[in-house]
């Protein structure tokens, strides 16, 4: 079942700016439009411009699922290599206009230090666990949409019950839910895990 569109991009910009006290941010498509992602509140993450640009430098138009699955390997390639320069071989999963364009992106060589700096900017540090927490934070937007901006709403059991009745799980929301909370989470576990992610 498709999710309703909810708030449009302009409304989301205003809401996230006010509620999350963000300035200079983009709405990042968690599944890019080029990979079939929609422009709705369940696929848009408010990402500071500098961090967003750094993320795109490393991952180009990989989906959040592709990033999640390859995160440890990419982290190891960037931070534990003895080389001074590497290519972004992990971009081979990307969808670009032509194979030639993709080949150029995959084979382009970067200074390792440059990619390390981009990772740190994208995730607020070089630690793998920190990057996993940021990706889980992104996934909360897949699960709850704009409601992530309202902690009071999220931590009210009645609201959560109504929310899940109104927005039944689709494939992406179910996948995000399992990664963030586990397969069989009760309200207390959901709230405890959410609290850790939101911190």
Secondary structure, DSSP 4 states (H G I P E B T S, - for coil): -PPP--S-HHHHHHHHHHHS---SEEEEESS-GGGT--SSTTSEEEEEHHHHHHHHHHHTT--HHHHHHHHHHHHHHHHS-S-SEEE-GGGGG---S-HHHHHHHHH-EEEHHHHHHHHHHHHTSS-HHHHHHHHHHHHHHHHHGGGGG-HHHHT-HHHHHHHHHHS---HHHHHHHHHHH-SS--HHHHHHHHHHHH-
